[in-house]
Amino acid sequence: MLKLSPVAFGEIEGFAEDDHLAAFRVFASQARAIVEGKEDLRPALPASAELENVCRAVLTQSVETRAQARSFFENHFTPHRIGEGFATGYYEPIVPGSLVASAEFTAPILARPDDLVSFVPGTGLPSRPELSAARRLPDGRLVPFPDRAEIEASNDYRPLLWLADPIEVFLVQVQGSARVVLPDGKEVRLVYAGRNGWPYTSIGAHLLEWGEIADTEMGVAALKAWVRAHGQKPGDVGRALMHANRSYVFFDIDPSLAPEQGPVGGASLPLTPLRSLAVDRHIWPYGLPFWLSGHLPWQTREPTPFRRLMIAQDTGSAILGCARADIFFGSGGQAGELAGRIRHACDFTVLLPKTA
């Protein structure tokens, strides 16, 4: 059961020093989407009537300074401490690829199959409550969708484009988005289009547990290097490790690529580095502000204080629980290395809208 403890804004260490205007701009964008009824890419818990009221208030006020933004949050929300939780980081990869298979690009990114049916875990297949998707047969029956190994062994799926190798595809799936640089220099953006419904398993956690990669060295580059060194062909150890994560993500191509904007999150809006937060969509609605406080290696390899106001705009299959979140770090390799280091305890406070 969710237990929340109301606190005063003055009790939140570091709150007064944050850039509230940066957080407000993200919140305002989300507020407009909520008021206009914008459809979520990955539906979350609906906004409460109180949150909708705050969102409407955003559209009628002029907030142009940090002080005004801070006053807005303090006037419309009450902080509630959730307690200590766990934070990770994610990012948008920028990788080379091709719209056609070649000797250089051999690993396909697959489009969402027509027979894939998504649902809230526990509501689709009574015999497999852990699954969040299924395959609909021609007679209407639902059966478990094939897992990663079965999908990769089949030719029944439509490729959108090709990347260099399976680990590149795997990491794009883990992040849920990517910008792909084609041989002619043009870019296309991959957008999450669904997954096969099997629970997510972290292969990085396996490597840490086995002592294959030290915790201080774990990151995107180290993970790629290990898998490539141990082989990616059927029967290879590297391929078997990836198959340990039975979850498989399908994509679509966003025709309105805007590189200066972040990738589209679960709330169907571009994500903002270090302000957009992925949360458990079955517990929290998009648009809620969260205050995260901890010591994280978010700037260098050395942990430093991380205290900032963030807005729930995304979700993920591994983000489960009221005090579990994924911090969006941005796009490209540097963002990936920073995001890959974040696996830390963090203190969570949610800002709930005040009632009339």
VEXDREN-2710 file (C-alpha; in Angstrom, 1 decimal):
% VEXDREN-2710
k/r/px/py/pz
1/MET/0.0/0.0/0.0
2/LEU/1.3/3.5/-0.9
3/LYS/2.2/5.4/2.2
4/LEU/2.9/9.2/1.9
5/SER/4.1/11.6/4.5
6/PRO/3.2/15.3/4.0
7/VAL/6.2/17.7/4.4
8/ALA/6.7/21.4/4.0
9/PHE/8.6/22.8/1.1
10/GLY/11.0/24.4/3.6
11/GLU/11.9/20.9/4.8
12/ILE/13.1/19.8/1.4
13/GLU/16.8/20.2/1.2
14/GLY/17.9/22.0/-1.9
15/PHE/14.4/22.9/-3.1
16/ALA/14.9/26.6/-2.9
17/GLU/18.1/26.5/-5.0
18/ASP/16.7/24.5/-8.0
19/ASP/15.8/26.0/-11.3
20/HIS/12.0/25.9/-10.9
21/LEU/11.5/27.7/-14.2
22/ALA/13.2/24.8/-16.1
23/ALA/10.9/22.4/-14.4
24/PHE/7.8/24.6/-14.9
25/ARG/8.4/24.7/-18.7
26/VAL/8.3/20.9/-18.8
27/PHE/5.3/20.8/-16.6
28/ALA/3.5/23.5/-18.7
29/SER/4.0/21.4/-21.8
30/GLN/2.6/18.4/-20.1
31/ALA/-0.3/20.4/-18.7
32/ARG/-1.4/21.6/-22.1
33/ALA/-1.3/18.0/-23.3
34/ILE/-3.5/16.9/-20.4
35/VAL/-6.0/19.7/-20.9
36/GLU/-6.2/19.0/-24.6
37/GLY/-6.7/15.3/-24.1
38/LYS/-3.6/14.3/-26.0
39/GLU/-3.5/10.5/-26.4
40/ASP/-0.6/8.9/-24.6
41/LEU/1.8/6.7/-26.5
42/ARG/1.9/4.4/-23.4
43/PRO/-1.3/5.1/-21.4
44/ALA/-0.7/5.8/-17.7
45/LEU/-3.0/6.3/-14.7
46/PRO/-5.4/9.1/-15.7
47/ALA/-4.8/12.5/-14.2
48/SER/-7.0/13.3/-11.2
49/ALA/-9.5/16.1/-11.3
50/GLU/-7.2/18.1/-9.0
51/LEU/-4.2/17.6/-11.3
52/GLU/-6.4/18.7/-14.3
53/ASN/-7.4/21.8/-12.4
54/VAL/-3.7/22.7/-11.8
55/CYS/-3.0/22.1/-15.5
56/ARG/-5.8/24.5/-16.5
57/ALA/-4.3/27.1/-14.1
58/VAL/-1.0/26.8/-16.0
59/LEU/-2.6/27.9/-19.2
60/THR/-4.0/31.1/-17.6
61/GLN/-0.9/32.3/-15.9
62/SER/2.3/34.1/-17.0
63/VAL/5.3/32.5/-15.4
64/GLU/8.6/33.9/-16.7
65/THR/11.0/33.9/-13.7
66/ARG/12.4/31.3/-11.4
67/ALA/10.7/33.0/-8.5
68/GLN/7.3/32.9/-10.2
69/ALA/7.8/29.2/-11.1
70/ARG/8.7/28.3/-7.5
71/SER/5.6/30.2/-6.3
72/PHE/3.4/28.3/-8.7
73/PHE/4.6/24.9/-7.5
74/GLU/4.3/25.9/-3.9
75/ASN/0.8/27.5/-4.3
76/HIS/-0.6/24.5/-6.2
77/PHE/1.0/21.5/-4.7
78/THR/1.8/19.8/-1.4
79/PRO/4.9/17.7/-1.1
80/HIS/4.5/14.2/0.2
81/ARG/7.6/12.1/1.0
82/ILE/7.5/8.6/-0.4
83/GLY/10.8/7.5/1.0
84/GLU/14.0/5.9/-0.2
85/GLY/13.8/4.3/-3.6
86/PHE/15.9/3.4/-6.6
87/ALA/16.9/5.5/-9.6
88/THR/18.4/4.5/-12.9
89/GLY/19.2/6.5/-16.0
90/TYR/18.3/6.2/-19.7
91/TYR/19.0/8.1/-22.9
92/GLU/18.4/8.3/-26.6
93/PRO/21.1/6.4/-28.6
94/ILE/22.4/7.9/-31.9
95/VAL/23.6/5.0/-34.0
96/PRO/24.5/4.4/-37.6
97/GLY/22.0/2.3/-39.7
98/SER/20.5/1.6/-43.0
99/LEU/17.1/1.3/-44.6
100/VAL/18.3/-1.8/-46.4
101/ALA/20.3/-4.8/-45.1
102/SER/24.0/-4.9/-46.0
103/ALA/27.3/-6.5/-45.0
104/GLU/27.7/-3.6/-42.5
105/PHE/24.1/-3.5/-41.2
106/THR/22.7/-6.9/-40.5
107/ALA/20.5/-6.7/-37.4
108/PRO/16.9/-5.6/-38.0
109/ILE/14.7/-3.2/-36.0
110/LEU/11.2/-4.7/-36.3
111/ALA/7.8/-3.0/-36.7
112/ARG/4.9/-3.8/-34.4
113/PRO/3.1/-7.0/-35.6
114/ASP/-0.6/-6.7/-36.4
115/ASP/-1.4/-9.6/-34.1
116/LEU/0.2/-8.1/-31.0
117/VAL/-2.3/-7.1/-28.3
118/SER/-1.2/-5.0/-25.3
119/PHE/-2.8/-4.8/-22.0
120/VAL/-2.2/-4.1/-18.3
121/PRO/-0.4/-7.0/-16.6
122/GLY/-3.0/-9.3/-15.0
123/THR/-5.9/-8.3/-17.3
124/GLY/-5.1/-10.3/-20.5
125/LEU/-4.1/-13.9/-19.9
126/PRO/-5.4/-15.3/-16.6
127/SER/-2.9/-18.2/-16.8
128/ARG/0.0/-15.8/-17.3
129/PRO/-0.7/-12.7/-15.2
130/GLU/2.9/-11.5/-15.5
131/LEU/2.5/-10.8/-19.2
132/SER/1.5/-7.4/-20.6
133/ALA/0.9/-8.4/-24.2
134/ALA/-0.2/-11.5/-26.2
135/ARG/-0.7/-12.7/-29.7
136/ARG/-4.3/-12.8/-31.0
137/LEU/-4.9/-15.9/-33.1
138/PRO/-7.2/-15.9/-36.2
139/ASP/-10.0/-17.5/-34.0
140/GLY/-9.7/-14.6/-31.5
141/ARG/-7.9/-16.5/-28.7
142/LEU/-5.0/-14.9/-27.0
143/VAL/-1.7/-16.8/-26.4
144/PRO/1.7/-15.7/-25.1
145/PHE/3.6/-13.8/-27.7
146/PRO/7.0/-15.3/-28.7
147/ASP/9.9/-14.2/-26.6
148/ARG/13.2/-12.6/-27.8
149/ALA/14.9/-15.9/-28.9
150/GLU/11.8/-17.0/-30.8
151/ILE/11.3/-13.7/-32.5
152/GLU/14.9/-13.5/-33.6
153/ALA/14.8/-17.0/-35.0
154/SER/11.7/-16.2/-37.1
155/ASN/11.3/-14.4/-40.5
156/ASP/7.7/-13.5/-39.8
157/TYR/8.3/-9.9/-38.8
158/ARG/8.7/-6.7/-40.9
159/PRO/12.0/-4.9/-40.6
160/LEU/12.0/-1.1/-40.5
161/LEU/15.7/-0.7/-40.9
162/TRP/19.0/-2.4/-39.9
163/LEU/21.7/-1.6/-37.4
164/ALA/25.2/-3.0/-37.1
165/ASP/24.6/-6.0/-34.8
166/PRO/22.2/-7.5/-32.2
167/ILE/23.7/-5.7/-29.2
168/GLU/23.1/-2.4/-30.9
169/VAL/19.4/-3.4/-31.5
170/PHE/19.2/-4.7/-27.9
171/LEU/20.4/-1.4/-26.3
172/VAL/18.0/0.7/-28.5
173/GLN/15.2/-1.5/-27.2
174/VAL/16.3/-1.0/-23.6
175/GLN/16.2/2.8/-24.1
176/GLY/13.0/2.7/-26.0
177/SER/14.0/5.2/-28.7
178/ALA/16.9/6.1/-31.0
179/ARG/18.1/8.4/-33.7
180/VAL/19.5/6.4/-36.6
181/VAL/22.0/8.1/-39.0
182/LEU/21.7/6.7/-42.5
183/PRO/24.6/6.3/-44.9
184/ASP/23.7/9.5/-46.7
185/GLY/23.8/11.4/-43.4
186/LYS/20.1/11.8/-43.0
187/GLU/18.5/10.8/-39.7
188/VAL/15.3/8.9/-38.8
189/ARG/13.9/8.6/-35.3
190/LEU/12.7/5.4/-33.9
191/VAL/9.6/5.6/-31.6
192/TYR/8.4/2.9/-29.2
193/ALA/5.5/0.9/-30.7
194/GLY/4.9/-1.9/-28.2
195/ARG/6.6/-4.9/-26.8
196/ASN/6.0/-8.6/-26.6
197/GLY/4.8/-8.4/-23.0
198/TRP/7.5/-10.6/-21.3
199/PRO/9.0/-9.1/-18.1
200/TYR/12.2/-7.2/-18.5
201/THR/15.4/-8.7/-17.3
202/SER/18.6/-6.6/-16.9
203/ILE/21.6/-8.4/-18.5
204/GLY/23.9/-5.8/-16.9
205/ALA/22.7/-7.0/-13.5
206/HIS/23.7/-10.5/-14.5
207/LEU/27.2/-9.4/-15.5
208/LEU/27.6/-7.5/-12.2
209/GLU/26.4/-10.5/-10.2
210/TRP/28.9/-12.8/-12.1
211/GLY/31.8/-10.4/-11.6
212/GLU/32.3/-10.0/-15.3
213/ILE/32.2/-6.2/-15.2
214/ALA/33.0/-4.1/-12.1
215/ASP/30.3/-1.8/-10.8
216/THR/32.6/1.2/-11.3
217/GLU/33.1/0.2/-14.9
218/MET/29.6/-0.7/-15.9
219/GLY/28.2/1.4/-18.7
220/VAL/27.0/1.2/-22.3
221/ALA/30.5/0.8/-23.7
222/ALA/31.5/-1.9/-21.3
223/LEU/28.2/-3.8/-21.9
224/LYS/28.7/-3.6/-25.7
225/ALA/32.3/-4.7/-25.5
226/TRP/31.5/-7.8/-23.3
227/VAL/28.7/-9.0/-25.6
228/ARG/30.7/-8.5/-28.8
229/ALA/33.7/-10.3/-27.2
230/HIS/31.6/-13.3/-26.3
231/GLY/29.8/-13.6/-29.7
232/GLN/26.4/-12.7/-31.0
233/LYS/25.7/-15.7/-33.3
234/PRO/23.2/-18.4/-32.3
235/GLY/24.8/-20.5/-29.6
236/ASP/27.3/-17.9/-28.6
237/VAL/27.5/-16.8/-24.9
238/GLY/26.9/-13.1/-25.8
239/ARG/23.7/-14.0/-27.7
240/ALA/22.5/-16.3/-24.9
241/LEU/23.0/-13.4/-22.4
242/MET/20.7/-11.2/-24.5
243/HIS/18.2/-13.9/-24.7
244/ALA/18.0/-14.0/-20.9
245/ASN/15.9/-10.8/-21.4
246/ARG/12.8/-12.3/-23.0
247/SER/11.2/-8.9/-23.5
248/TYR/11.3/-7.6/-27.0
249/VAL/10.5/-4.0/-28.2
250/PHE/9.0/-3.1/-31.6
251/PHE/9.3/0.4/-33.1
252/ASP/7.8/2.8/-35.6
253/ILE/9.6/5.6/-37.5
254/ASP/8.7/9.2/-36.5
255/PRO/8.2/11.2/-39.7
256/SER/8.5/14.5/-37.9
257/LEU/12.1/14.2/-36.8
258/ALA/13.3/17.3/-34.8
259/PRO/16.9/16.6/-33.6
260/GLU/16.9/19.6/-31.4
261/GLN/14.0/18.0/-29.4
262/GLY/14.2/15.0/-27.3
263/PRO/12.7/11.6/-28.1
264/VAL/9.0/11.1/-27.6
265/GLY/8.1/9.6/-24.2
266/GLY/5.2/7.6/-23.0
267/ALA/3.1/10.8/-22.6
268/SER/3.6/11.5/-26.4
269/LEU/5.8/14.6/-25.7
270/PRO/9.5/15.2/-26.3
271/LEU/11.6/14.5/-23.3
272/THR/13.8/17.0/-21.6
273/PRO/17.2/16.0/-20.2
274/LEU/17.4/15.8/-16.4
275/ARG/13.8/17.1/-16.1
276/SER/11.8/14.3/-17.6
277/LEU/11.2/11.2/-15.4
278/ALA/10.0/7.7/-16.2
279/VAL/7.7/6.3/-13.5
280/ASP/5.4/3.3/-12.9
281/ARG/2.4/4.3/-15.1
282/HIS/0.1/2.0/-13.1
283/ILE/0.7/4.0/-10.0
284/TRP/1.3/7.6/-11.1
285/PRO/-0.2/9.7/-13.8
286/TYR/1.9/11.7/-16.3
287/GLY/2.4/15.3/-15.3
288/LEU/3.1/14.8/-11.5
289/PRO/6.2/16.6/-10.3
290/PHE/8.7/14.6/-8.3
291/TRP/11.6/15.8/-6.2
292/LEU/14.6/13.4/-6.3
293/SER/17.4/13.7/-3.9
294/GLY/20.5/11.6/-3.7
295/HIS/24.2/11.2/-4.4
296/LEU/24.6/10.1/-8.0
297/PRO/27.4/9.9/-10.5
298/TRP/25.4/12.1/-12.8
299/GLN/28.1/14.5/-13.9
300/THR/31.3/12.4/-13.6
301/ARG/32.1/9.0/-12.2
302/GLU/32.2/10.5/-8.7
303/PRO/28.8/10.7/-6.9
304/THR/27.7/14.3/-6.2
305/PRO/24.5/15.7/-4.9
306/PHE/21.5/15.4/-7.2
307/ARG/18.6/17.4/-6.1
308/ARG/16.0/18.6/-8.6
309/LEU/12.4/18.8/-9.5
310/MET/11.3/16.5/-12.3
311/ILE/8.1/15.8/-14.2
312/ALA/6.6/12.4/-14.9
313/GLN/6.5/12.0/-18.7
314/ASP/7.5/8.5/-19.5
315/THR/7.5/4.9/-18.3
316/GLY/9.3/1.6/-18.8
317/SER/8.8/-2.1/-18.3
318/ALA/11.5/-2.2/-15.6
319/ILE/10.1/0.8/-13.8
320/LEU/7.9/-0.8/-11.2
321/GLY/7.0/0.6/-7.8
322/CYS/6.1/3.9/-6.2
323/ALA/9.7/4.8/-5.5
324/ARG/11.3/3.6/-8.7
325/ALA/12.2/6.0/-11.5
326/ASP/14.4/6.4/-14.6
327/ILE/16.1/9.8/-15.2
328/PHE/16.3/10.9/-18.8
329/PHE/19.8/12.1/-19.6
330/GLY/19.5/13.2/-23.2
331/SER/20.8/11.9/-26.6
332/GLY/24.1/10.5/-27.8
333/GLY/27.1/8.7/-26.4
334/GLN/28.0/11.0/-23.5
335/ALA/24.4/10.9/-22.2
336/GLY/24.5/7.1/-22.5
337/GLU/27.7/6.8/-20.5
338/LEU/26.3/9.0/-17.7
339/ALA/22.9/7.3/-17.8
340/GLY/24.5/3.8/-17.6
341/ARG/26.2/4.6/-14.3
342/ILE/23.0/5.5/-12.5
343/ARG/21.8/2.5/-10.3
344/HIS/21.5/4.2/-7.0
345/ALA/19.3/4.7/-3.9
346/CYS/17.5/8.0/-4.1
347/ASP/15.0/9.8/-1.9
348/PHE/11.6/10.4/-3.5
349/THR/9.0/13.1/-2.8
350/VAL/5.9/13.6/-4.9
351/LEU/4.1/16.9/-5.3
352/LEU/0.4/16.2/-5.1
353/PRO/-2.1/18.9/-6.3
354/LYS/-3.9/20.8/-3.5
355/THR/-7.6/20.1/-3.2
356/ALA/-10.0/23.0/-3.5
END
